Amino acid sequence: MKFFVDTGDFKEIEELSDTGLLDGVTTNPSLVAKSGRDFKELIADICKVVAGPVSAEVAATDFDGMMREGERLAKIADNVVVKVPLTLDGLKACRHLSSAGIPVNVTLCFSPNQALLAAKVGAAYISPFIGRLDDINLEGMELIQHIRTIYDNYAFSTEILAASIRSPNHVTQAALAGADVATIPPAVIRKLADHPLTTVGLANFVKDWKATGQSIL
């Protein structure tokens, strides 16, 4: 499964990119607002440090506006993926942008039918929001499973990008459900490497090595 980081914090992106774990980045208007940065400049900077896909979301909600903004965003860098909402206008924009060779991430997906429509119009990625479904007492991970089955039934090439991930358990469950990508907040990515037995084991190794009085250098 690919790991994207879901943030507009450039410093976080730089640090995580250096680990070699990142396959891409997703942003949205809320994350960009938190960054305080100029949107287009931020996307350009991210694309310089991350070789993989970088999702940049349109602000318009109508077809013509999404097309103009999407075409402008795609010119920032070759690895920009234009992000559009899962509305009829968004789906129409996805079809036109995809036909022009511009990859599209269709976001705010909450049902299998929505995911089916996105695949039919050529979306490169579909972003089902796991955590937000969990928030209203629905099974977010069940949506991933249903989309996986539908896409496999018809050999759709659209990648399932599990979004609104809140915990390491969400990452595990998304991987088991067959998500192609998980877009994860920086803090959760860091938690993936944590385990109390690893911490204790390392402390014991360090203590025992120090007792030998040896040096590798």
N, C-alpha and C positions, 0 to 999 in steps of 0.2 A: 504494500500500500504506500502511495506517495504521501509525503507530509508537506502541507503548505502551512505557513504561519499567518494567522488572522490578526493583523495589526496595522496601524499607521505610524507606529513608533520606529523611526529609521534606525536608531541606535540598537534597538532590540533585533531588528532584521539583520543588521551587520553582524552582531554577536552570534546569532543563531546560524547565519550563513557560514561563518567560520568553522562551525562544528561539522559541516558536511552533511547535516541531516535534512536541510531544506531542499525541497523540489520546486517550490514556488511560493507565491504570496497572494493573499486576498485582502482587499480593502473594501470599505464601504463608506458612505457619507458620514456616518456617526464616528467611525474611527479616524477619518481624515479631520473632522472637526476637533477631535481631542488632540490631534497632533499640533494644531495651530499653524500648519504649513500651507503654502500655496499648493493646491491640488496637483496641477500639472507638473510643477517642479519636483514635488515629492515622488510622483510616479516615475519621473525620469531618473531620479537618484536611485530609487529602488531597483529599477531595471538595470542599472550599472553594476550593482553588487549581486544580483540574483539572476542567474542565466535562465531559469525556468519561467513558467507562466506567471504573469503579474496581473491580477484582475483589477480593473479600474471601472467603477460604476458610473453610468450616466446619471444625470440629475433630472433630466426631462422625463415626463410621463406620457407624452404623446409620440406617435410614430415619427413624425417629421423631426421633432426635437431630438429623439433618441438617435436617429440616423445621423444628424449633423454632429452631435456630440460623440457618437461612437466612431465616426470616421476621423474626427479630430484626435480622439484618444489613441486610436490605432497608429497614428503618425508619430507618437512620442517615442516608441521603440518597437522593435520587431517582436518582442516577447509579451507585449500587452495583449491581454484578453479583455474584451469589452463585456461588461456586466450589465444585464438588463433585467427588469422585474418580470415575473411570470404573470403578465396580463396579455390580453389579445394584441395590444399595440406592441408590447415587448416581444411577443412571439413573431409578429410580423417583421419587426426590426431584426430579430435573430435570423430569420430566413434571408433577408436581404443582405445583412452583413456577412453571414456565413457564405452566401453565394459569391460574395466579392472576395472571399479568402480571408476574412477577418474572424478569428475564433471568438466564440461568445460563451459566456457563463450565464445561464439563466438562474436567477436567484429568487428567494422567498417561495420555495416549493414546499407545499404541505400535504400533497395528495399524490397517489399513483397516477391518476388521470392527468394531473398537471405535468408530471414527469414524462408521460407518454407523449403529450403534445410537444414538449421541448425537444424530445428526440426526433420527432417527425419533422421539425423545422430546422434540424441540423445543428443543434447546440453542441458545442464541444464539451461543456460541463453542465450538469444539473446540480443545484445546491439545495438539498432537502435540509430543513432546519430541525435538528433532533431536539435540542434543548427547549425550544419554544413549544414544541408539542408536549414534551414532558411537563412543562409548566402548567398546561391546562388538562393534566391527567390523561393524556393520550400516550400511546407507546411510540415514541419517536423512532426507535430502532426498527420497529415493525415496518415503518415506511421504507427504510433502506432495503429490507428484505424483499418487500413487494416490488420495488423498482428493479432490484437485481433480477428477479424472476422475469419480469416483463421485458427488460432489455435483453436478457439471454434468450427468451422465447423468439425474439425477432432480430437478433444479432445487430442491435443498435450499437453504434460506436460511441455514443455519448457517454462520458465518464461520470460516475456517481461521486460527487464531492460532498461528503458528510460535513455539514456546517452546524453552527450553534453548539459546538462541543464544549462541555462544562467540566469534564473530569477525565482522568486517565481511564476509568472504566468505560466511558463513552468511546474512547479510541479503540480499546480492546473489542468492544461490542461491534463497532463499525467494521473493524477488520474481519471479524467472524462472519458478519452479515454480507461481506463481499463488496464493500465500498472500494472504489478505485483510489480515492483520495480522502484524506481527512484534513480539514483546515482548522488549525488549533491555536488558541491563544498562547502567547509566549510562556506564561506561568505554567500552563498545563504541559507543554512540551518538556519543560525542565523537570516536572514531577515524574515524567515517564521513566527517567533514569534512577529515581529514588526507590530504595527498598531498605528497610531496617536491617536485614541480614547482610546486605552488601556493606552498609556502614559499619556494622560490628565486625564483620570479617576483615575489612580493610584496616580498621583500628588494631586488630590483633596481629595482622601481618606486619604493620609498621612497628608495633611494640617488639615483636619477636626479632625483626631484622635489626632494630636498634641495639638489641641485647647482644648481637653477634659482634658488634664493633667493626663490621666490615663496611667497605664502600665499593660501589660498582665503578666509580670513576677513578 
